[in-house]
Amino acid sequence: MRQRGCWVVSLLVCCALGCAALAAEVGDLPNVQVEGQRSVIARRAEMLVSQLFAHQTTAESLSRWNVPICPLVGGLPRASGEYLLQRLSLRILAVGAVAAPAPCAVNLFVVVTADPEQLLRAWRRKDPRLYGTGYEPQIRRFLADRRPVRVWRNITHDSPGAVSSAQDVPAAALGSGFAGARATQSYSASRLVYTEVRVYDSVIAVVDPRALTGLSLDALADYLTLMTLAEIDPNATAEGVSSVLSLFAHGVYDPEAPTALTPWDLGFLQALYSSDARGTTQRAVITQSITDAIAGAPH
């Protein structure tokens, strides 16, 4: 009996120790889950940034507005146009970009028209510099685009920091044959920063109302925010994450897609506008910022 009693006590002790070990493991599970979830978010954030900028070389900075944005909405009834403009302006501020105080020189045009190609051709005849330094093949592709919302971005370059730009190349000792062209003189050399950064000069968004049946003005404004504040690949679909970009992922309005900027969209735009455009690690910094925002980690 004594031996049997000892055996029972030993068994109970082992069970207690096993339960304690199991409890310890269960107690550690939340941390394991958080770390696992964060790694998944990080991979999705990296894939998102890669998709959105698949068309841009890593040898240049990511394009964005470096000047106050002055939007204009045309082609809608007055009340609708004012509402869309207000929503767009609020979104611009929410992501960290700067809205120009009225009155201002318009540099973001949103035009709603049932005949986009005719309007664009007439607009160009009136303003030959409508497409800035765009090449004819690019312009023809833009005119032939059949997406419900097509966006043209006029991009220039800025030289922030310890970099100055000469307005006249002969002054930079390059000869009179380049008179009037722009020259950049850098007083610092580093592989960690770009000598110049890509910035918006103006943006044109043309909306075809025939493809927007059932779409709210809020959803349209949020989609335009994403497409006009970042130089997003027109073929990007933001696979793997929830994004308002999915509204027209297949060239037509998808009523099942998000109808407002999602946390992924906001995290991306806020990261883009808070990052140092001169840094060659800008994409990695944006990826990290998105991961922090979605995972709820401190910045």
Legacy VTK file of the C-alpha trace (Angstrom):
# vtk DataFile Version 3.0
C-alpha trace
ASCII
DATASET POLYDATA
POINTS 299 float
0.000 0.000 0.000
2.848 2.367 0.879
4.450 1.785 -2.519
1.121 2.331 -4.256
0.580 5.549 -2.264
4.027 6.835 -3.267
3.277 6.039 -6.893
0.008 8.039 -6.738
1.779 11.020 -5.131
4.465 10.910 -7.800
1.817 10.816 -10.509
0.045 13.829 -9.033
3.321 15.738 -8.806
4.101 14.987 -12.445
0.609 16.086 -13.498
1.008 19.321 -11.567
4.361 20.004 -13.163
2.950 19.196 -16.601
0.004 21.531 -16.079
2.364 24.286 -14.944
4.491 23.812 -18.048
1.391 23.811 -20.252
0.110 26.960 -18.546
3.455 28.618 -19.156
3.280 27.694 -22.832
-0.296 28.979 -23.124
0.769 32.146 -21.362
3.445 32.678 -24.013
1.079 32.150 -26.949
-0.099 35.786 -27.278
3.469 36.969 -27.787
4.099 34.232 -30.306
0.912 35.150 -32.155
1.781 38.870 -32.154
5.243 38.198 -33.541
3.850 35.843 -36.163
1.163 38.331 -37.147
3.701 41.133 -37.436
5.877 39.093 -39.792
2.847 38.456 -42.005
1.992 42.165 -42.015
5.595 43.041 -42.860
5.583 40.689 -45.852
2.286 42.128 -47.075
3.540 45.676 -46.636
6.663 44.871 -48.631
4.564 43.271 -51.379
2.222 46.285 -51.430
5.038 48.783 -51.901
6.576 46.562 -54.563
3.259 46.356 -56.461
2.440 50.048 -56.265
5.826 51.107 -57.615
6.584 48.200 -59.952
6.958 50.644 -62.854
9.464 52.916 -61.105
13.190 52.304 -61.001
14.845 52.060 -57.598
17.523 54.440 -58.868
15.185 57.394 -58.239
13.090 58.697 -55.385
9.358 58.058 -55.262
7.259 60.868 -56.719
5.088 63.034 -54.463
3.897 66.599 -53.943
6.489 68.919 -52.424
4.369 72.047 -52.914
0.904 72.925 -51.586
-1.831 71.188 -53.586
-4.536 73.320 -55.192
-7.304 71.030 -56.502
-10.113 71.897 -58.903
-13.145 69.740 -59.763
-15.014 70.261 -63.023
-17.804 68.538 -64.918
-20.151 67.841 -61.980
-23.236 69.703 -60.735
-22.123 72.485 -58.407
-23.184 70.833 -55.147
-21.566 67.509 -56.104
-18.405 69.209 -57.299
-18.053 71.188 -54.071
-18.610 68.060 -51.983
-16.015 66.077 -53.924
-13.553 68.958 -53.626
-14.071 69.236 -49.879
-13.642 65.492 -49.326
-10.504 65.447 -51.468
-9.032 68.437 -49.601
-9.673 66.809 -46.223
-8.008 63.596 -47.361
-4.985 65.521 -48.604
-4.519 66.964 -45.125
-5.161 63.606 -43.424
-2.214 61.904 -45.119
0.280 64.670 -44.372
0.327 66.507 -47.707
-0.270 70.260 -47.811
-3.376 71.918 -49.263
-2.893 75.419 -50.676
-5.081 78.166 -49.177
-7.564 79.785 -51.571
-7.174 81.551 -53.880
-4.405 79.485 -55.450
-2.991 78.399 -58.809
-4.607 75.074 -59.698
-2.150 72.179 -60.008
-4.495 69.200 -59.422
-7.264 68.953 -62.014
-10.169 66.513 -61.597
-12.416 66.556 -64.670
-15.547 64.440 -65.100
-16.543 63.949 -68.739
-18.382 61.354 -70.823
-15.959 61.942 -73.716
-12.490 61.978 -72.136
-10.485 61.699 -75.368
-12.244 64.591 -77.074
-11.831 66.803 -74.013
-8.140 65.952 -73.677
-7.431 66.658 -77.334
-9.250 69.999 -77.171
-7.484 70.866 -73.910
-4.093 70.186 -75.466
-4.852 72.381 -78.493
-5.576 75.192 -76.079
-2.577 74.409 -73.868
0.275 72.744 -75.822
2.233 72.253 -72.577
-0.580 70.257 -70.978
1.553 67.101 -70.764
4.761 68.845 -69.749
7.789 66.907 -70.930
5.795 63.771 -71.761
6.773 61.823 -74.873
4.288 61.334 -77.693
4.037 57.543 -77.186
3.162 58.159 -73.519
0.577 60.762 -74.460
-1.021 58.477 -77.064
-1.271 55.659 -74.509
-2.906 58.032 -72.055
-5.432 59.212 -74.646
-6.257 55.625 -75.609
-6.659 54.486 -71.996
-10.165 53.197 -71.293
-9.978 53.066 -67.514
-12.863 54.781 -65.654
-10.272 57.040 -64.022
-7.074 57.895 -65.861
-4.317 59.987 -64.286
-1.547 62.008 -65.941
1.293 63.250 -63.748
3.683 66.007 -64.800
6.843 65.336 -62.839
9.872 67.534 -62.393
12.942 67.295 -60.165
13.987 69.151 -57.068
17.414 69.358 -55.464
16.930 69.628 -51.701
19.565 69.840 -49.024
23.152 70.584 -49.997
22.377 70.678 -53.694
21.863 73.771 -55.817
20.558 74.103 -59.365
21.900 76.498 -61.968
19.293 77.876 -64.359
21.810 78.303 -67.169
24.058 75.396 -68.165
26.799 77.582 -69.719
27.240 79.004 -66.232
28.041 75.442 -65.193
30.786 75.378 -67.854
29.008 73.000 -70.216
29.044 75.237 -73.286
26.662 77.538 -75.113
25.038 74.641 -76.963
23.076 73.841 -73.801
21.954 77.437 -73.149
18.740 77.647 -71.166
18.801 74.053 -69.973
18.792 73.241 -66.266
21.953 72.102 -64.516
22.360 70.547 -61.105
25.482 71.088 -59.031
25.930 68.869 -55.993
28.248 69.690 -53.120
27.839 66.329 -51.450
28.347 62.834 -52.755
26.738 59.886 -51.015
25.190 56.599 -52.017
22.725 57.029 -49.161
20.902 59.983 -50.725
19.634 60.955 -54.171
21.087 64.071 -55.759
17.608 64.962 -57.026
14.096 63.896 -56.049
10.998 63.474 -58.204
8.207 65.949 -57.419
4.827 66.731 -58.934
4.402 69.868 -60.973
0.763 69.164 -61.853
-1.644 66.226 -62.040
-4.682 65.629 -64.250
-7.350 63.056 -63.329
-10.041 62.403 -65.945
-13.143 60.547 -64.762
-15.616 58.824 -67.099
-19.025 58.963 -65.333
-20.461 56.155 -67.473
-18.449 53.602 -65.510
-19.282 54.977 -62.056
-22.911 53.927 -61.658
-23.529 53.177 -57.994
-20.241 54.711 -56.822
-20.487 57.353 -54.100
-18.665 60.678 -54.225
-16.849 59.702 -51.010
-15.487 56.562 -52.656
-14.474 58.481 -55.783
-12.700 61.142 -53.701
-10.765 58.536 -51.727
-9.758 56.662 -54.874
-8.591 59.946 -56.427
-6.612 60.732 -53.276
-4.619 57.532 -53.630
-4.076 57.911 -57.382
-3.148 61.606 -57.436
-0.920 61.770 -54.361
1.305 58.832 -55.327
2.728 57.707 -58.666
1.042 54.323 -58.523
1.503 51.763 -61.254
-1.756 51.901 -63.270
-1.826 48.087 -63.344
-1.332 47.644 -59.582
-4.089 45.710 -57.780
-2.852 45.758 -54.154
-3.244 41.985 -53.866
-3.143 40.566 -50.357
-4.408 43.698 -48.587
-7.636 45.665 -48.336
-7.377 48.809 -50.487
-9.638 51.317 -52.199
-7.404 50.690 -55.204
-9.517 47.561 -55.759
-12.447 49.723 -56.856
-11.261 49.522 -60.470
-8.793 46.637 -60.262
-10.301 45.008 -63.356
-11.073 48.141 -65.322
-14.667 48.388 -64.092
-16.272 49.404 -60.830
-16.324 46.552 -58.299
-19.152 47.091 -55.760
-17.512 44.546 -53.416
-14.328 46.614 -53.074
-13.620 48.995 -50.151
-15.277 52.376 -50.687
-12.945 54.435 -48.491
-9.254 54.693 -47.773
-8.380 51.630 -45.684
-5.760 51.497 -42.890
-3.372 50.072 -45.495
-4.022 53.011 -47.838
-3.677 55.597 -45.090
-0.581 53.906 -43.699
0.999 53.905 -47.141
0.229 57.561 -47.979
1.227 58.818 -44.534
4.484 56.871 -44.798
5.169 58.275 -48.266
4.686 61.872 -47.131
6.613 61.513 -43.880
9.595 59.708 -45.421
12.801 61.414 -46.530
12.528 61.472 -50.327
16.307 61.872 -50.589
17.037 58.573 -48.852
17.860 55.599 -51.049
16.178 53.392 -48.432
12.851 55.235 -48.845
10.938 52.108 -49.907
12.192 50.132 -46.919
11.300 53.005 -44.583
7.782 53.173 -46.038
7.394 49.401 -45.664
8.458 49.611 -42.018
6.071 52.520 -41.336
3.138 50.640 -42.862
3.989 47.570 -40.770
4.111 49.666 -37.593
0.802 51.362 -38.409
-1.054 48.136 -39.161
0.479 46.101 -36.325
-0.125 48.909 -33.837
3.551 49.084 -32.861
4.988 52.392 -31.606
6.753 54.495 -34.228
LINES 1 300
299 0 1 2 3 4 5 6 7 8 9 10 11 12 13 14 15 16 17 18 19 20 21 22 23 24 25 26 27 28 29 30 31 32 33 34 35 36 37 38 39 40 41 42 43 44 45 46 47 48 49 50 51 52 53 54 55 56 57 58 59 60 61 62 63 64 65 66 67 68 69 70 71 72 73 74 75 76 77 78 79 80 81 82 83 84 85 86 87 88 89 90 91 92 93 94 95 96 97 98 99 100 101 102 103 104 105 106 107 108 109 110 111 112 113 114 115 116 117 118 119 120 121 122 123 124 125 126 127 128 129 130 131 132 133 134 135 136 137 138 139 140 141 142 143 144 145 146 147 148 149 150 151 152 153 154 155 156 157 158 159 160 161 162 163 164 165 166 167 168 169 170 171 172 173 174 175 176 177 178 179 180 181 182 183 184 185 186 187 188 189 190 191 192 193 194 195 196 197 198 199 200 201 202 203 204 205 206 207 208 209 210 211 212 213 214 215 216 217 218 219 220 221 222 223 224 225 226 227 228 229 230 231 232 233 234 235 236 237 238 239 240 241 242 243 244 245 246 247 248 249 250 251 252 253 254 255 256 257 258 259 260 261 262 263 264 265 266 267 268 269 270 271 272 273 274 275 276 277 278 279 280 281 282 283 284 285 286 287 288 289 290 291 292 293 294 295 296 297 298
